[in-house]
Amino acid sequence: MDGASHFRIFWSIMLPLVRPAIVTVLLFEFVAKWDDYLTPLIYLNDPNKYTLAVGLASFLKAPGLESRWDLWMAGSVLVMLPVLVLFFVAQRHFIEGISAGAVKG
């Protein structure tokens, strides 16, 4: 790559090598932020601004819905769907990133 700029070297050589690791970190960070319960619980006071995790937990305390486990489980499945879809979309890069440092033998 004689004569290539720094950006061209990064784009053509470095980025394809680190793409699986970047996708893996992005997936882990998305799941960590999506499932975060404690931070929004501390900062948010308005129930209209609750995140899905906090809203789902407060659903158990709603009057008349304390024993409606079927509704709570349906809500849990709906909250889990975006993470599941993202995993299947990024599965190839995710598995590549996990096995990048593995010893083959």
N, CA, C and O atoms as a GROMACS GRO file, in nm:
protein
  420
    1MET      N    1   0.084  -0.118   0.000
    1MET     CA    2   0.000   0.000   0.000
    1MET      C    3   0.088   0.124   0.000
    1MET      O    4   0.069   0.217   0.079
    2ASP      N    5   0.184   0.123  -0.089
    2ASP     CA    6   0.272   0.240  -0.101
    2ASP      C    7   0.193   0.361  -0.147
    2ASP      O    8   0.115   0.354  -0.241
    3GLY      N    9   0.214   0.471  -0.081
    3GLY     CA   10   0.152   0.596  -0.118
    3GLY      C   11   0.012   0.615  -0.062
    3GLY      O   12  -0.051   0.717  -0.089
    4ALA      N   13  -0.038   0.520   0.013
    4ALA     CA   14  -0.173   0.534   0.069
    4ALA      C   15  -0.170   0.627   0.190
    4ALA      O   16  -0.072   0.632   0.265
    5SER      N   17  -0.278   0.700   0.206
    5SER     CA   18  -0.288   0.791   0.321
    5SER      C   19  -0.316   0.710   0.448
    5SER      O   20  -0.345   0.590   0.442
    6HIS      N   21  -0.307   0.778   0.561
    6HIS     CA   22  -0.334   0.711   0.688
    6HIS      C   23  -0.477   0.660   0.693
    6HIS      O   24  -0.503   0.550   0.742
    7PHE      N   25  -0.570   0.741   0.641
    7PHE     CA   26  -0.710   0.698   0.641
    7PHE      C   27  -0.730   0.576   0.552
    7PHE      O   28  -0.804   0.485   0.588
    8ARG      N   29  -0.665   0.573   0.436
    8ARG     CA   30  -0.678   0.459   0.344
    8ARG      C   31  -0.620   0.332   0.406
    8ARG      O   32  -0.678   0.225   0.389
    9ILE      N   33  -0.511   0.342   0.475
    9ILE     CA   34  -0.451   0.226   0.543
    9ILE      C   35  -0.546   0.177   0.653
    9ILE      O   36  -0.567   0.057   0.668
   10PHE      N   37  -0.601   0.270   0.728
   10PHE     CA   38  -0.695   0.231   0.833
   10PHE      C   39  -0.818   0.164   0.771
   10PHE      O   40  -0.862   0.058   0.819
   11TRP      N   41  -0.874   0.224   0.665
   11TRP     CA   42  -0.998   0.174   0.605
   11TRP      C   43  -0.977   0.039   0.536
   11TRP      O   44  -1.065  -0.047   0.542
   12SER      N   45  -0.863   0.018   0.472
   12SER     CA   46  -0.841  -0.103   0.392
   12SER      C   47  -0.776  -0.217   0.469
   12SER      O   48  -0.798  -0.333   0.436
   13ILE      N   49  -0.698  -0.185   0.571
   13ILE     CA   50  -0.624  -0.290   0.640
   13ILE      C   51  -0.673  -0.309   0.783
   13ILE      O   52  -0.709  -0.420   0.823
   14MET      N   53  -0.675  -0.202   0.860
   14MET     CA   54  -0.706  -0.214   1.002
   14MET      C   55  -0.854  -0.246   1.029
   14MET      O   56  -0.885  -0.334   1.109
   15LEU      N   57  -0.944  -0.174   0.964
   15LEU     CA   58  -1.086  -0.191   0.992
   15LEU      C   59  -1.137  -0.333   0.962
   15LEU      O   60  -1.211  -0.387   1.044
   16PRO      N   61  -1.100  -0.395   0.849
   16PRO     CA   62  -1.146  -0.534   0.830
   16PRO      C   63  -1.093  -0.631   0.934
   16PRO      O   64  -1.158  -0.732   0.962
   17LEU      N   65  -0.978  -0.603   0.992
   17LEU     CA   66  -0.922  -0.692   1.094
   17LEU      C   67  -0.992  -0.678   1.229
   17LEU      O   68  -1.005  -0.776   1.302
   18VAL      N   69  -1.036  -0.558   1.261
   18VAL     CA   70  -1.097  -0.536   1.393
   18VAL      C   71  -1.250  -0.533   1.389
   18VAL      O   72  -1.313  -0.516   1.493
   19ARG      N   73  -1.310  -0.550   1.272
   19ARG     CA   74  -1.456  -0.545   1.262
   19ARG      C   75  -1.526  -0.647   1.352
   19ARG      O   76  -1.622  -0.609   1.418
   20PRO      N   77  -1.483  -0.774   1.357
   20PRO     CA   78  -1.550  -0.867   1.449
   20PRO      C   79  -1.543  -0.824   1.595
   20PRO      O   80  -1.640  -0.841   1.670
   21ALA      N   81  -1.430  -0.770   1.636
   21ALA     CA   82  -1.417  -0.724   1.775
   21ALA      C   83  -1.506  -0.604   1.801
   21ALA      O   84  -1.566  -0.594   1.908
   22ILE      N   85  -1.517  -0.512   1.707
   22ILE     CA   86  -1.602  -0.395   1.723
   22ILE      C   87  -1.748  -0.436   1.732
   22ILE      O   88  -1.822  -0.385   1.817
   23VAL      N   89  -1.791  -0.529   1.646
   23VAL     CA   90  -1.929  -0.575   1.649
   23VAL      C   91  -1.959  -0.646   1.781
   23VAL      O   92  -2.068  -0.629   1.836
   24THR      N   93  -1.864  -0.724   1.831
   24THR     CA   94  -1.884  -0.794   1.958
   24THR      C   95  -1.897  -0.695   2.074
   24THR      O   96  -1.985  -0.711   2.158
   25VAL      N   97  -1.813  -0.594   2.077
   25VAL     CA   98  -1.822  -0.493   2.183
   25VAL      C   99  -1.952  -0.415   2.173
   25VAL      O  100  -2.015  -0.386   2.274
   26LEU      N  101  -1.992  -0.379   2.051
   26LEU     CA  102  -2.118  -0.307   2.033
   26LEU      C  103  -2.236  -0.390   2.079
   26LEU      O  104  -2.328  -0.338   2.142
   27LEU      N  105  -2.235  -0.519   2.050
   27LEU     CA  106  -2.344  -0.607   2.093
   27LEU      C  107  -2.350  -0.617   2.245
   27LEU      O  108  -2.457  -0.608   2.303
   28PHE      N  109  -2.234  -0.636   2.308
   28PHE     CA  110  -2.230  -0.644   2.455
   28PHE      C  111  -2.276  -0.513   2.518
   28PHE      O  112  -2.350  -0.516   2.617
   29GLU      N  113  -2.234  -0.400   2.464
   29GLU     CA  114  -2.273  -0.270   2.520
   29GLU      C  115  -2.422  -0.244   2.502
   29GLU      O  116  -2.487  -0.190   2.591
   30PHE      N  117  -2.475  -0.281   2.385
   30PHE     CA  118  -2.619  -0.263   2.363
   30PHE      C  119  -2.700  -0.345   2.463
   30PHE      O  120  -2.797  -0.295   2.521
   31VAL      N  121  -2.661  -0.469   2.484
   31VAL     CA  122  -2.733  -0.555   2.578
   31VAL      C  123  -2.720  -0.500   2.720
   31VAL      O  124  -2.816  -0.503   2.797
   32ALA      N  125  -2.603  -0.450   2.756
   32ALA     CA  126  -2.583  -0.395   2.890
   32ALA      C  127  -2.670  -0.271   2.912
   32ALA      O  128  -2.729  -0.256   3.019
   33LYS      N  129  -2.678  -0.184   2.814
   33LYS     CA  130  -2.760  -0.063   2.829
   33LYS      C  131  -2.909  -0.096   2.819
   33LYS      O  132  -2.990  -0.034   2.888
   34TRP      N  133  -2.945  -0.191   2.735
   34TRP     CA  134  -3.086  -0.228   2.718
   34TRP      C  135  -3.142  -0.290   2.846
   34TRP      O  136  -3.256  -0.264   2.884
   35ASP      N  137  -3.061  -0.373   2.913
   35ASP     CA  138  -3.106  -0.442   3.032
   35ASP      C  139  -3.080  -0.364   3.161
   35ASP      O  140  -3.110  -0.414   3.270
   36ASP      N  141  -3.026  -0.244   3.152
   36ASP     CA  142  -2.994  -0.167   3.271
   36ASP      C  143  -3.121  -0.131   3.346
   36ASP      O  144  -3.214  -0.073   3.290
   37TYR      N  145  -3.124  -0.166   3.471
   37TYR     CA  146  -3.241  -0.142   3.555
   37TYR      C  147  -3.214  -0.034   3.659
   37TYR      O  148  -3.297   0.054   3.682
   38LEU      N  149  -3.099  -0.042   3.723
   38LEU     CA  150  -3.074   0.043   3.838
   38LEU      C  151  -3.052   0.189   3.802
   38LEU      O  152  -3.105   0.277   3.870
   39THR      N  153  -2.976   0.218   3.697
   39THR     CA  154  -2.948   0.357   3.662
   39THR      C  155  -3.074   0.435   3.626
   39THR      O  156  -3.094   0.544   3.680
   40PRO      N  157  -3.161   0.385   3.537
   40PRO     CA  158  -3.285   0.460   3.510
   40PRO      C  159  -3.376   0.470   3.632
   40PRO      O  160  -3.449   0.568   3.649
   41LEU      N  161  -3.372   0.368   3.717
   41LEU     CA  162  -3.455   0.371   3.837
   41LEU      C  163  -3.412   0.484   3.930
   41LEU      O  164  -3.496   0.544   3.998
   42ILE      N  165  -3.284   0.513   3.933
   42ILE     CA  166  -3.232   0.619   4.019
   42ILE      C  167  -3.264   0.757   3.960
   42ILE      O  168  -3.305   0.847   4.033
   43TYR      N  169  -3.245   0.774   3.829
   43TYR     CA  170  -3.253   0.907   3.768
   43TYR      C  171  -3.393   0.948   3.725
   43TYR      O  172  -3.423   1.068   3.724
   44LEU      N  173  -3.478   0.856   3.689
   44LEU     CA  174  -3.609   0.891   3.635
   44LEU      C  175  -3.716   0.895   3.744
   44LEU      O  176  -3.729   0.801   3.822
   45ASN      N  177  -3.790   1.003   3.748
   45ASN     CA  178  -3.899   1.018   3.844
   45ASN      C  179  -4.036   1.010   3.779
   45ASN      O  180  -4.134   0.975   3.844
   46ASP      N  181  -4.043   1.042   3.652
   46ASP     CA  182  -4.170   1.044   3.580
   46ASP      C  183  -4.197   0.906   3.519
   46ASP      O  184  -4.117   0.859   3.439
   47PRO      N  185  -4.308   0.841   3.556
   47PRO     CA  186  -4.337   0.708   3.499
   47PRO      C  187  -4.353   0.708   3.347
   47PRO      O  188  -4.339   0.603   3.284
   48ASN      N  189  -4.382   0.823   3.287
   48ASN     CA  190  -4.394   0.831   3.141
   48ASN      C  191  -4.259   0.820   3.071
   48ASN      O  192  -4.254   0.794   2.951
   49LYS      N  193  -4.150   0.839   3.146
   49LYS     CA  194  -4.016   0.834   3.087
   49LYS      C  195  -3.938   0.708   3.125
   49LYS      O  196  -3.819   0.697   3.094
   50TYR      N  197  -4.003   0.614   3.191
   50TYR     CA  198  -3.937   0.491   3.232
   50TYR      C  199  -3.886   0.412   3.111
   50TYR      O  200  -3.948   0.413   3.005
   51THR      N  201  -3.774   0.347   3.129
   51THR     CA  202  -3.725   0.256   3.026
   51THR      C  203  -3.807   0.127   3.033
   51THR      O  204  -3.887   0.109   3.124
   52LEU      N  205  -3.785   0.039   2.937
   52LEU     CA  206  -3.865  -0.084   2.933
   52LEU      C  207  -3.840  -0.173   3.054
   52LEU      O  208  -3.933  -0.234   3.106
   53ALA      N  209  -3.716  -0.180   3.100
   53ALA     CA  210  -3.685  -0.266   3.215
   53ALA      C  211  -3.754  -0.214   3.342
   53ALA      O  212  -3.810  -0.292   3.418
   54VAL      N  213  -3.750  -0.085   3.363
   54VAL     CA  214  -3.813  -0.026   3.482
   54VAL      C  215  -3.965  -0.034   3.468
   54VAL      O  216  -4.034  -0.063   3.566
   55GLY      N  217  -4.016  -0.008   3.350
   55GLY     CA  218  -4.160  -0.016   3.329
   55GLY      C  219  -4.213  -0.157   3.349
   55GLY      O  220  -4.322  -0.176   3.404
   56LEU      N  221  -4.137  -0.255   3.304
   56LEU     CA  222  -4.179  -0.394   3.321
   56LEU      C  223  -4.178  -0.434   3.469
   56LEU      O  224  -4.266  -0.506   3.514
   57ALA      N  225  -4.079  -0.386   3.542
   57ALA     CA  226  -4.074  -0.416   3.686
   57ALA      C  227  -4.188  -0.346   3.760
   57ALA      O  228  -4.245  -0.402   3.854
   58SER      N  229  -4.221  -0.225   3.720
   58SER     CA  230  -4.331  -0.154   3.786
   58SER      C  231  -4.466  -0.212   3.747
   58SER      O  232  -4.566  -0.190   3.816
   59PHE      N  233  -4.471  -0.287   3.638
   59PHE     CA  234  -4.594  -0.353   3.594
   59PHE      C  235  -4.640  -0.455   3.698
   59PHE      O  236  -4.760  -0.477   3.713
   60LEU      N  237  -4.546  -0.517   3.768
   60LEU     CA  238  -4.582  -0.614   3.872
   60LEU      C  239  -4.649  -0.548   3.992
   60LEU      O  240  -4.724  -0.612   4.065
   61LYS      N  241  -4.622  -0.419   4.012
   61LYS     CA  242  -4.676  -0.349   4.128
   61LYS      C  243  -4.805  -0.274   4.097
   61LYS      O  244  -4.862  -0.208   4.184
   62ALA      N  245  -4.850  -0.283   3.971
   62ALA     CA  246  -4.971  -0.211   3.932
   62ALA      C  247  -5.093  -0.271   4.003
   62ALA      O  248  -5.101  -0.393   4.018
   63PRO      N  249  -5.185  -0.188   4.046
   63PRO     CA  250  -5.302  -0.241   4.117
   63PRO      C  251  -5.385  -0.333   4.027
   63PRO      O  252  -5.420  -0.298   3.914
   64GLY      N  253  -5.416  -0.450   4.079
   64GLY     CA  254  -5.496  -0.546   4.006
   64GLY      C  255  -5.417  -0.638   3.914
   64GLY      O  256  -5.472  -0.734   3.860
   65LEU      N  257  -5.288  -0.609   3.897
   65LEU     CA  258  -5.206  -0.689   3.806
   65LEU      C  259  -5.097  -0.766   3.879
   65LEU      O  260  -5.006  -0.821   3.816
   66GLU      N  261  -5.104  -0.770   4.013
   66GLU     CA  262  -4.998  -0.834   4.091
   66GLU      C  263  -4.982  -0.982   4.057
   66GLU      O  264  -4.870  -1.033   4.059
   67SER      N  265  -5.091  -1.050   4.028
   67SER     CA  266  -5.084  -1.194   4.004
   67SER      C  267  -5.099  -1.232   3.857
   67SER      O  268  -5.120  -1.348   3.826
   68ARG      N  269  -5.088  -1.136   3.767
   68ARG     CA  270  -5.102  -1.164   3.624
   68ARG      C  271  -4.967  -1.197   3.564
   68ARG      O  272  -4.909  -1.117   3.489
   69TRP      N  273  -4.916  -1.315   3.596
   69TRP     CA  274  -4.785  -1.357   3.548
   69TRP      C  275  -4.784  -1.380   3.397
   69TRP      O  276  -4.679  -1.367   3.334
   70ASP      N  277  -4.897  -1.412   3.339
   70ASP     CA  278  -4.903  -1.432   3.194
   70ASP      C  279  -4.874  -1.300   3.121
   70ASP      O  280  -4.803  -1.300   3.020
   71LEU      N  281  -4.928  -1.190   3.170
   71LEU     CA  282  -4.900  -1.060   3.108
   71LEU      C  283  -4.755  -1.018   3.129
   71LEU      O  284  -4.693  -0.959   3.040
   72TRP      N  285  -4.703  -1.047   3.247
   72TRP     CA  286  -4.564  -1.011   3.276
   72TRP      C  287  -4.467  -1.089   3.188
   72TRP      O  288  -4.368  -1.033   3.140
   73MET      N  289  -4.495  -1.216   3.165
   73MET     CA  290  -4.408  -1.297   3.079
   73MET      C  291  -4.420  -1.254   2.933
   73MET      O  292  -4.320  -1.256   2.860
   74ALA      N  293  -4.539  -1.217   2.890
   74ALA     CA  294  -4.555  -1.166   2.753
   74ALA      C  295  -4.477  -1.036   2.735
   74ALA      O  296  -4.413  -1.016   2.631
   75GLY      N  297  -4.481  -0.949   2.834
   75GLY     CA  298  -4.402  -0.826   2.830
   75GLY      C  299  -4.252  -0.855   2.828
   75GLY      O  300  -4.177  -0.786   2.760
   76SER      N  301  -4.210  -0.955   2.903
   76SER     CA  302  -4.068  -0.992   2.905
   76SER      C  303  -4.021  -1.040   2.768
   76SER      O  304  -3.910  -1.009   2.725
   77VAL      N  305  -4.104  -1.116   2.701
   77VAL     CA  306  -4.069  -1.163   2.566
   77VAL      C  307  -4.060  -1.046   2.470
   77VAL      O  308  -3.969  -1.041   2.387
   78LEU      N  309  -4.151  -0.951   2.479
   78LEU     CA  310  -4.147  -0.835   2.391
   78LEU      C  311  -4.025  -0.747   2.418
   78LEU      O  312  -3.969  -0.690   2.324
   79VAL      N  313  -3.985  -0.735   2.543
   79VAL     CA  314  -3.866  -0.656   2.576
   79VAL      C  315  -3.740  -0.727   2.526
   79VAL      O  316  -3.641  -0.662   2.492
   80MET      N  317  -3.742  -0.859   2.522
   80MET     CA  318  -3.625  -0.937   2.482
   80MET      C  319  -3.609  -0.944   2.330
   80MET      O  320  -3.498  -0.968   2.282
   81LEU      N  321  -3.715  -0.923   2.253
   81LEU     CA  322  -3.710  -0.939   2.108
   81LEU      C  323  -3.605  -0.854   2.035
   81LEU      O  324  -3.534  -0.909   1.951
   82PRO      N  325  -3.590  -0.724   2.063
   82PRO     CA  326  -3.487  -0.647   1.991
   82PRO      C  327  -3.345  -0.701   2.013
   82PRO      O  328  -3.264  -0.701   1.920
   83VAL      N  329  -3.315  -0.747   2.133
   83VAL     CA  330  -3.182  -0.803   2.160
   83VAL      C  331  -3.163  -0.933   2.081
   83VAL      O  332  -3.055  -0.957   2.026
   84LEU      N  333  -3.265  -1.014   2.075
   84LEU     CA  334  -3.259  -1.140   2.002
   84LEU      C  335  -3.242  -1.115   1.852
   84LEU      O  336  -3.163  -1.184   1.787
   85VAL      N  337  -3.314  -1.021   1.798
   85VAL     CA  338  -3.302  -0.987   1.655
   85VAL      C  339  -3.163  -0.933   1.626
   85VAL      O  340  -3.101  -0.972   1.527
   86LEU      N  341  -3.112  -0.845   1.712
   86LEU     CA  342  -2.977  -0.791   1.692
   86LEU      C  343  -2.872  -0.901   1.697
   86LEU      O  344  -2.777  -0.898   1.620
   87PHE      N  345  -2.888  -0.998   1.787
   87PHE     CA  346  -2.792  -1.106   1.794
   87PHE      C  347  -2.792  -1.188   1.666
   87PHE      O  348  -2.685  -1.222   1.614
   88PHE      N  349  -2.909  -1.220   1.614
   88PHE     CA  350  -2.913  -1.301   1.492
   88PHE      C  351  -2.862  -1.224   1.371
   88PHE      O  352  -2.806  -1.284   1.279
   89VAL      N  353  -2.880  -1.093   1.368
   89VAL     CA  354  -2.826  -1.012   1.259
   89VAL      C  355  -2.673  -1.007   1.265
   89VAL      O  356  -2.606  -1.015   1.162
   90ALA      N  357  -2.619  -0.995   1.386
   90ALA     CA  358  -2.474  -0.980   1.403
   90ALA      C  359  -2.406  -1.110   1.444
   90ALA      O  360  -2.291  -1.108   1.489
   91GLN      N  361  -2.473  -1.223   1.429
   91GLN     CA  362  -2.420  -1.350   1.479
   91GLN      C  363  -2.287  -1.388   1.412
   91GLN      O  364  -2.195  -1.434   1.480
   92ARG      N  365  -2.278  -1.370   1.282
   92ARG     CA  366  -2.155  -1.407   1.210
   92ARG      C  367  -2.035  -1.328   1.263
   92ARG      O  368  -1.930  -1.386   1.290
   93HIS      N  369  -2.051  -1.197   1.278
   93HIS     CA  370  -1.942  -1.114   1.330
   93HIS      C  371  -1.916  -1.144   1.477
   93HIS      O  372  -1.802  -1.142   1.522
   94PHE      N  373  -2.021  -1.172   1.552
   94PHE     CA  374  -2.008  -1.202   1.695
   94PHE      C  375  -1.926  -1.328   1.716
   94PHE      O  376  -1.835  -1.329   1.798
   95ILE      N  377  -1.958  -1.435   1.645
   95ILE     CA  378  -1.884  -1.561   1.658
   95ILE      C  379  -1.741  -1.544   1.609
   95ILE      O  380  -1.649  -1.602   1.666
   96GLU      N  381  -1.723  -1.466   1.502
   96GLU     CA  382  -1.589  -1.439   1.452
   96GLU      C  383  -1.506  -1.365   1.556
   96GLU      O  384  -1.387  -1.395   1.573
   97GLY      N  385  -1.565  -1.269   1.624
   97GLY     CA  386  -1.494  -1.192   1.726
   97GLY      C  387  -1.461  -1.275   1.848
   97GLY      O  388  -1.356  -1.256   1.909
   98ILE      N  389  -1.550  -1.366   1.886
   98ILE     CA  390  -1.525  -1.451   2.002
   98ILE      C  391  -1.411  -1.547   1.973
   98ILE      O  392  -1.326  -1.571   2.059
   99SER      N  393  -1.408  -1.603   1.853
   99SER     CA  394  -1.308  -1.705   1.820
   99SER      C  395  -1.182  -1.647   1.759
   99SER      O  396  -1.094  -1.723   1.719
  100ALA      N  397  -1.169  -1.515   1.750
  100ALA     CA  398  -1.052  -1.455   1.686
  100ALA      C  399  -0.923  -1.488   1.760
  100ALA      O  400  -0.819  -1.506   1.696
  101GLY      N  401  -0.927  -1.495   1.890
  101GLY     CA  402  -0.806  -1.522   1.965
  101GLY      C  403  -0.788  -1.668   2.002
  101GLY      O  404  -0.694  -1.704   2.073
  102ALA      N  405  -0.878  -1.752   1.956
  102ALA     CA  406  -0.870  -1.894   1.991
  102ALA      C  407  -0.758  -1.964   1.916
  102ALA      O  408  -0.726  -1.928   1.802
  103VAL      N  409  -0.701  -2.063   1.978
  103VAL     CA  410  -0.594  -2.141   1.917
  103VAL      C  411  -0.659  -2.256   1.841
  103VAL      O  412  -0.738  -2.333   1.896
  104LYS      N  413  -0.626  -2.267   1.713
  104LYS     CA  414  -0.681  -2.374   1.631
  104LYS      C  415  -0.584  -2.490   1.633
  104LYS      O  416  -0.462  -2.473   1.630
  105GLY      N  417  -0.641  -2.609   1.638
  105GLY     CA  418  -0.549  -2.721   1.642
  105GLY      C  419  -0.608  -2.850   1.598
  105GLY      O  420  -0.539  -2.952   1.598
   0.00000   0.00000   0.00000
